[in-house]
Amino acid sequence: MNQSFFEAVLELVEASRAHEKYRAADCINLIASEGLKSPAVREMLRLSQDLECRYAEGENDLEGHVKVRYYQGQKYITKIENYAADLMKDLFGCNWVDVRLVSGTHANLATFKGLSMATKNNRMVVAPLSCGAHISHDYTGLAGEVIGLETIDHAYDVNEMNIDPDKSAAVIRKTKPGIVTFGGSLFLFPHPLKELREAAREVDAYVVYDAAHVLGLIAGGQLQDPLREGADFINASTHKTFPGPQGGVILANLEDKRMRVGIKSVQHSIFPLTTSNTHLARLPAMGLAALEMKVFGVELAKQTVKNAQVAGEHFCENGVKVLGEKKGFTRSHQIAVDIQEYGGGKKIAENLEEANIIVNKNLLPYDDPKNKKNPSGLRIGFQDVTRRGFKEDDIKRLCDLMIDVIKGKRKPSDVREDTIALRQCFKEIKYGFQSIDETVKYAEKHG
Ligand SMILES: Cc1ncc(COP(=O)(O)O)c(C=O)c1O
């Protein structure tokens, strides 16, 4: 350390304070994997500070409820976990859930490991990394390096920005995987679950849908309904379009022996294989977020997708290339823009950052996968600004600021003032409750 231990503590506190103002008040946040919690959900997290100190190891039953706990002092913790589980099952229309996952990556770890044990098959078909899969799906990441799965790529159609159903069916039939995975990080259009469920069944593969990004859209009835379209399991983060605390969840329907075997193996893989403490303090807040999605989810998800589509159209009309144009740019919360002609993803993301507009550079499906440091694209997500109340015209204003930066019409530092001014017009967080009191009153009234 260059400075003393005590100076480092002061810097740490100062940086934490500064961060809260910078990203929460002065920036416009368009990272597609982030989420925004309501005041009620934040208050619930503050109220759950003792839970933040506790442990609750153990096993769950086949309804996703607590079965065995190995520590004392669990009488409320058990209730909290069971109610959190029930709220998620109800919201997503399924009869099994596990809420003990601490992240979306953990949900993938538990599911991939559990199902590969259940099937005694270590092959998994996934979207190629450069076409939007998450690193945890890939042989270079969790799936390959940690679990030892052999990953095989879905056939991907760049023109459609989607998995090619016919060619992928042939891949599945030929390679006979134990798991077929859908979903991803760059994720614009519904994946062909209905079209591929039969091929997966023929080879006895479980179908896993990674909804880390799109769980809130699913709750709001947008994009697709994986459990009804052919997914056996949904894995997700609870903090992206689903506006809860950082955590993970797995959802499924226990409807036959095959699912019983799969679920039991996933449960074993959650405990004892991959958890000890399951980070309990997030559970009440996740339950409140589930209620918010039940009440406001449809409106929120529809406006989020609408805002993303409007942005796609506006960029396109102003000469910035947006992928998926012929299909309306997107059906999710994100769009993918190709800014190669303006200097590439790295430069433009950094310039936008200087203008306090936060996005991430992204590989596009036709990029050389080795070119991660300077890919052609940006991935832009609209869930945060939508929750702050941005509507179509506000999105166009925001896009105009971005276009000024992308095309080098104005210096990013000059745009920054306009970004902050635009951000200041949206002081409330919408589509949610403003306090626990308000939440309780709503539940009492409708109970
Ligand atoms: C498709 C997908 N799966 C899993 C994850 C990992 O989620 P988490 O960050 O909650 O571990 C991400 C992260 O963005 C993702 O995009």
The ligand as an ORCA input file, in Angstrom:
! r2SCAN-3c Opt
* xyz 0 1
  C     -26.967    -14.899    -19.025
  C     -26.307    -14.666    -17.696
  N     -26.239    -15.667    -16.841
  C     -25.669    -15.526    -15.642
  C     -25.117    -14.323    -15.276
  C     -24.459    -14.212    -13.954
  O     -25.289    -13.604    -13.048
  P     -24.714    -13.071    -11.664
  O     -23.997    -11.821    -11.999
  O     -25.946    -12.878    -10.842
  O     -23.804    -14.113    -11.127
  C     -25.148    -13.235    -16.139
  C     -24.565    -11.957    -15.733
  O     -24.782    -10.920    -16.265
  C     -25.747    -13.421    -17.401
  O     -25.776    -12.443    -18.291
*
